[in-house]
């Protein structure tokens, strides 16, 4: 239970200047106690009101974990001297503190703040030093004012520190002037929270700054939902209703944003649309680059492909089907080619055959996929190294960590005659643009994926738009090969995709359905399956790494947030010698499975193999907590590709537990066993597309649990969320110009 304590700092056990995390002692009811949390500039003798709750640390025992603080003025001359002696104000040490309090008494802080020129009255303080003392104290007070201004709105002390590092002592005034800047600067502060702060600060509803910010926030929501544009009429009406202003005021602000370059207006299919300029430009660039690559002259394959294919068939003892042969030849003859099909249709066989032909012709080929796990699986199947797209393009830091800077680009393209991309359904429009910019004219580009999977988490509908445009040659694989056909997972996936009900619980099956009525019964079953029943049934499963719970959404009893809390308690409970760290209402413990929830191009990593270093951790990367240091307020996570990342209180909001994932977050990954609760959820999240994607994530076994009627309803519901994307339209226009 949260409570507020007035404390005086008696001794500082630990303090990190970088993160602001500290542990200190205070006395309460005659007993020495410990407090831990983010409190930059802490000083011995200072008084604070802390808001938090009592917790029990496995190593350090009972302590007060606080999430916000408010500094209190010293309440005695001795406390004032102790505060000034603490070093929190640069230029004041114990001797100067003693001289100041002797000369000005309890008025010392007021003199520093309001009449700093009078500091020269104290022997040893000249004008330069007086100015430095005043500036340092103003900086200290500025941070305190930032916290006091924002903490009532749920902005954490660590977030306030980020703001203060950006704006310095001017932070409170700049925030009061434009609180909407918080949206860009502080993770977790969206338009609604910033708008609440603005209202409290007296900013009127019809302020153009507010309306413009609301429009951009709404456009970002459009992008977060996967679309690259919105129809202007409906978008304007929605914004006017949400912002409680007139449609005319919204239209005027949209015009201003278009003129300023933040938004772009287009006519698509005789309707006016509005989009974020960077999304619109990305679609234009992708369309143009795909057109140029598809029409570029290709390097000649000496000796031809057919003899190599025949030789490879004899060597492997596996003969290509007519459709597979068509896919291999199409990929070799075209500048850009798409191979799409469901599980078990031979996509890996085709990739390996293409590699054999290109290897024979001396063509250097780069293999890549959107996620570390997909790249690792591609490497194992092909017997050649595959990299994530970000790593292939040498993603690096930028001044704005929301966007990547790639070492491979138009000026420094990839040294490859062919690039093969797997799991293409996951690639959004921005990543596709960056990939295409790094390809030289004449490079073969082969796109492999399952267009029936859920689309990318980021905006765009790249794979489907490319296939449907008619500009790019493609082949769709439909035949299930014998070995794959023996898997009920694969046959069920294809049945679901055709709108047929899957078959479960047959003899020697790998697909199970377990009926349960209530949400609580279903929750108990999921926990039992992961902790006991599935490891016992298979005999060789690690509950942590080999079983993955997937769920449609985040909320409610069976959403990923609650499932993660419950699964952590049964799979990695608190115990002696297992350190943990509390952050934002969550607990991270040594051995926890976690996932990165945003792209962070500036987050540093170190290889656990060869000690090389790099930067960039990406949305969807899954790792294991390999180290926890409560005294430093840090934890280490080992991700795929042997990358170790250290998180502190400033970056810890970028990870969350991954015992349970939403189906969207699971894309590109494959797990030995998948468990999925099937329950009444929002229709838009419980459809055929989602069920198909979830089932295809499993390799050895899939267990659906809940109500069979809901499972059947998901198969019947083929109304996946509609995305507005214009890449297909732009590609089709290029095709029309050509004809």
Phi, psi and omega in degrees: 000133182286142176211166179247134179236138170265118185230157172244132181287118180264316176210147182256113181282322180205143176209125178259117178294333183285311184261342184084358180290139181212160172229127181218166181256147172213165181251134177221125181054040177076004182246138177285128182234165178241147175232145181222137178166186180270117180210081182295147176072024180297144180222144178297135180092345180288153179248140180221148165264118181255140174243125181181210181210157179281134178227167177243113179277136184298334182255320187258358176081207186289132177209158180265111179268114184251149181249345177211160181212161173220121182288140179249148179293150177303142186254011176201164179297323179294318179294322179296316180295319179297318179298312181294330181281348191288344182093359180293333176253116183298137179098352179244113173252188182303318183293315181293322179299317180296318180293320180297310183292330177292325184274314187255347180064216182289356178272005188301314182294323178296321179297315180300319185280319189254330182227059186299336180297334181288348180299336180292351176291340180273127180304133178095353178250112176265185184296319181295315181292322178300317179295318180297319179297315181297318180294319180295319180292322178297322177297315178300315180292325180299319178296316180299319179294324178299315180295315182294328180290319191257335184299328177298343180260013177083015177276124186289161178298324180292324176293321177298324178296319178301314179298317182295325178293329179283314190253347180069209184294344180279357185308310182301317181293319180294323178291319178296324180291319180210085181294345182289345176295340179299331182300318181279333189265333188237116176302139178093348177260107177263189184297321184299313181292316179298324180292325178295319177295318181298319179298318179297328181274001174087017178282125185291154182298325184268017176297127178304325179298319179294314183296316180298317180295320178296323178295314180297319178299319179294321178293324176294325176294321176302314179294320179297330177278359174103356182268153177257353176205167174228152175286127194298319184299308181294320180298317180297317180295318179298317180296317180298319180292316182294318184274351181060047175227177183280158178297324180296320179296321178294316180300319179297318181289325175299317178301316179297320180291326175293315180295328179279351176094357181284326180240160177229137174255141178218160170257117178236118180058041177069013176239141180280134181236163176226142182212161169296133185303321183293330177288317179297315180295325179295317179295319177298315182295317180297315179300313181296317181291321177297320179298313183295317179296320183291338181253004181284154176285133184261154176293143183285136177267100184298135179088344179080165185273326189302313180299321180293319178299314180298317180296320181291324177297318179295319182295316185273344183072019182236117182268133178291144171285162178306321181290321178295317179299320177299320180294316180298311182293321178297319180295325182281333185267345184249148177294321175228133182215142181245131174242116182232148180173162181280186180294145176079009182263006171092023180296320180295319178301319180295316179301315181295324178291319177300317179298321180298316180294315182293323177298318180296327181273359180075023180269124179285128185238137175251129177257136184208158178209161186291329185239161179300319182292320179294321179294320180295317179295322178295319178299314182296321182287324185267342184072016177226156182294134172238141181243158170295157180299319180299318181288322178300320182274001179059058178300137181221186183289155169222165178298324175257108186290356177285343182231150182268154166244124184255135178291332176262125185202195182298322182283334182224073187287167177294142176271077182209139176273345179209140175235126178248122182250122177261164181053046185296337181297340182275348188278123180270177188293327182287318179292324178296320178299314181296320179297312182295326180295340182264006182257131177285152171303138182095353176284130173285136177237118182244119184254121185239132179180181180245104184290352177269355174290167171302145179288177184301154175293319177283173185291152177111166178224055198302305185298311181297318181298320180296314181296315187281346183291331183084352181281325186256132178294143180208163174223138177253125180267131182234337183286133175265127184278159193310308183297318178293327181293343177281351179267122178292332176303313183289316180293325176294319180301315180292324177297314178303317182296330178274357181089019179257151181285136179290159181250131183235167167061028173280169180294139180055036183268167173243010183231124186231150171229132181237117185282130173216148186269302187265163179296321181293320176298319181293320177300313180299321180295315180302316180296318179296317181300315184287320186275329189228304195291314181291316175302322179290321183293314183274332176085332185233022182267136170269117183304330183283311188262339188256347180243129178234125174272129176243146183213153184298319187220189184264331193268172176073180186300323184255017173279168187296327183296308181290321179301321179296318177300314184290318181292324177300321182294328182265331183265333180213065185288163176294140176201163182303133177083002178247096185293154180214166183219132177266137178207123175055039179082001179245158176241129174251130187235149176308129180094353179295147171269128184227165179223140175285132186253007176203158173286127175229101186281351182255353182289123185279146173227157177232134180292136177278351180266301188243009176064019171289160182236159178195187180219147176116114172232141195236152180310122179102350177294130181251137181212180180239135176291114185257350180199141177226127178236092183298328182292329179264349183068038181229158170218149180254141179232131176262116180260172173303162183066023174057041178257128176251126182240136177256124179255142172239189185295343179277335184246356185292342178286357181270356179236156175213164180297149186230022173298324175237135179235151167291154181301322178303316183292340184276353184303142180084351180253156175226139184232146177306312181225135178244134173243129181225119173288132180248110187213168181293115181225184179301132182305327182292340179258350180242079182230178183299316181303315182291317180297317178301314180297316181298314182296322183285355175280346185269143180253312184257329183198148175226134178238115171261138183223137180145236182242126180301325180297323179291320177300315179296322179295326177296319178297319181290333184273097181260020183264074177294154180304128181281131175254138172269114177220147188245004181300316180299320179296318183290325175292319180296324178296321178295323178294320178297319180296331183284332187272000000 
